[in-house]
């Protein structure tokens, strides 16, 4: 039997290195079936109430690779990009997630790379959000890892992050604690530059990104909020619906520190009032003489771009008002939901801003 498996895995390895994944899979399954072992499976481990991470790796499919690449070229390379499925448990809650890992240069020593946490909007999931924002393609060019946590329907029927509940607005409680712990676990298991860890999101995900940036300034260097709301605008569902309908009723009631933030919001958004985006950009930041520029994207979409600068002249907050845009990711792909193809490329502008900041 030992000789059988030595030959089996030797041949399977040869096929895998040659990019023949299906042939390798068929060989293993056929050999196990002929040996009468096809039905064997590992026993399931009991649930753990502590911190547990589990991930399964696969090579990114052809459609996610550049047109010049073939499956065999990337599958055979040890530095190929990956799209990982994972599960993470912390304090009795479990989240599924996906992690994009960009390729590395052949024979290059591992170097710490930036990490972006992307929080989807209501009813979305990781695949949908990654496709709609095209973030993996941009991250590939930037050499950045991208983490996509997935909200459960058990926690919220519409799969929204619970940004409007007090227990999910604090550092060591609820979803902020869970998401921060997942981020730290990914940092510990991959070569991540601790000075370049970022968080961004859409709608409810944007609101939770703002909470994470404010509650964990020691973890996140900068924040991106698309069509979201500021921390402190709601403490239950009725006040959340009121803020979404009419905007914040007052300043955010928090003394938490700010992080550099870039905000995108359509002024025709009928789901989350545009004044929420302005509040995120202004909250706790210098208001004197911001730089204001008006322009048009290549497809003709008008925008107003406001930059709030720090004492050293660096951009500490950017606010993009996208004229005529509804509740959708600007410049996104039709392959995902809640996207508006064309117009200002929010994903590219987001990465430009985030990567210009490091955590002290």
NUDO-765770 format. One record per residue (C-alpha): x, y, z. Coordinates in pm, whole numbers, plus 50000, padded with zeros to 5 digits. Layout:
residues N
XYZ/...
This chain:
residues 360
500005000050000/502855024050086/504405017649743/501015024749580/500695058849741/504325067949671/503705062549300/500305079449320/501545111949471/504645112349258/502555110948941/499975135749082/502755160149166/504145157448813/500715164448664/500095194048898/503445209648819/502555206648455/499275225048511/497115193748455/494935198048764/491945178048640/494165149148534/495825148848877/492435149549051/491095121148833/494205100448903/493885104049281/490155096449281/490525066349053/493365051749260/491485056249589/488345040749438/490265010549306/491845006149652/488445007349818/489225039950003/487065064849813/484525068250091/486975077250365/486795112750501/488355130050803/486165133051107/484845167651185/486505185751476/484275198551754/483465235751748/485935258751923/484755289052119/488175305452099/489935319451794/490115294851503/491085300751143/490735276050859/491475282950493/491425264250165/493525276549874/493025275449502/494645292249204/492685321849068/490675310848760/491545321848407/489065350548395/490835367748686/494255365348517/495625390248264/494815381647900/498425371947829/498495345148099/497505308748061/496365285148335/499425262848300/501835292248330/500275304048657/499325270448803/502855257348768/504445287948932/504925286249309/504315323849328/500885323249158/498085345049292/495435328149507/491755332449598/491375316049938/488205303950112/488385305750488/486455304250814/487275323051133/485825318951483/486195343251771/484285345152100/481585321651977/480975338451638/482145324551306/482655343250980/483385329750636/485825350750437/487795351750117/491355363750082/493075375249766/496825369249768/498745385449480/501625367949305/505215373949405/508265377349185/509945344249106/512635334849361/511985366949556/512315366849933/508945372050108/508415408750187/505645423950398/502795436150180/499825459150245/496425445050342/492985459350262/489865447350445/486785451350220/483345451350387/480445443950152/477025460350156/473685444650246/472685413250049/476195410349901/478955384749956/482705383149894/482565371349532/479945397149440/481825425649608/485195415749461/483715413349111/481815446149136/484715466849269/487395449549055/489565452749363/491505420549310/492725431548969/493935464849108/495425448049415/497385424749190/499155454449032/499715470249374/500985438249537/498265440549804/496325413749989/492545418950008/490395403450281/486615400250231/484765390450551/481205378150489/478335387450719/475945359150813/472185359250775/472005346851132/473535379751250/471465401151010/468655389050784/469845411350496/473525403550562/474155439650667/476905447750915/475195459451234/476705494451241/473595509551405/473635488851725/475605501552027/477155467452096/478735468651747/480155503751777/482865497552036/486405485052023/486225453552232/482675442652151/480615427251874/481555429751511/484415454951550/486195430751785/485465401251552/486665419151237/489765432851408/490645397951537/490235383351187/492445410851045/495165403551301/494955366251230/495495372050858/498415395050942/499925367351155/499585340450888/500725361050589/503555385450531/501635417850600/503165452150656/501615463250987/502035499750889/499895495250577/496635478850686/493435495350562/489665490750576/486955501650332/483325493450263/480095500950081/476865512650248/476515492850574/480055480650509/481185516850474/479575525550807/481335496150973/484625506350809/484275540750971/483645523951307/486705501651269/488935530651172/487795550751474/487805522151724/491095506551607/493475534851507/496345512751621/495445487351352/494205506351045/496275533250876/493435548050668/489775542250582/487535542550273/483765548450293/481525545449986/477845555250036/478125549850411/477315567350738/479415581351024/479845565751365/477385579351621/474445587051392/472255558251514/471795535651815/468875514151693/466985505551376/464565535551381/467395560751422/469375542551150/466465545250906/466055582050994/469755589250929/469625570050601/466535589350494/467435624550607/471085624650711/472725628551053/470745649451299/473895662551467/477595656951517/478755621851594/478665616651969/482115601752008/485555613052112/487335584951929/490335595651720/490085599351345/492115582151076/492745595050723/489585588250523/488425589450162/484675592150103/482585586249790/478865594249776/476385599949495/474225630849535/471285611449387/471545583749649/468015576649771/469095548450005/471685566550219/471325604450225/474395621950072/474875643950379/476135612750558/479175611950331/479935648350406/479705641050778/482175612150752/484675634250568/484355663950806/484135645951139/486915657251371/489055671851090/490305706851009/487665726750820/489625757250712/490185763350343/489855728450194/490925723649833/487855720549611/487985709249251/485155703049007/485515680948703/484145653748482/485095617448444/485865603848096/482245592848053/481025627948138/480005621948500/480435654148697/482065653849038/483195676949317/486395666549490/487195682349829/490525676750006/491145684450374/494855687650448/496865683550764/499405707950902/502105691850687/500035696250371/499185659450335/495675648650240/493915637350558/490405634750414/488965634250063/485305637749977/484115628549628/480555640149553/479465621249243/476745641249074/473805620848948/475025588249104/472665567049312/473465540549571/476225522449381/480005517949364/481295543949118/483265529948825/482435494248924/481915464048704/478475451348592/479675416948709/478715427449064/475645442449230/475235479049331/477755491949078/477785520948834/480195513248546/482005543348407/482445575748589/485005581948863/486975550048931/486365547549307/488515516249343/491585532349182/491165564849377/490645544849696/493925526049657/495785557849562/494665574849882/495085545150116/498565536149998/499735572050054/499255566850429/501145545750682/500225539351043/502725557051271/
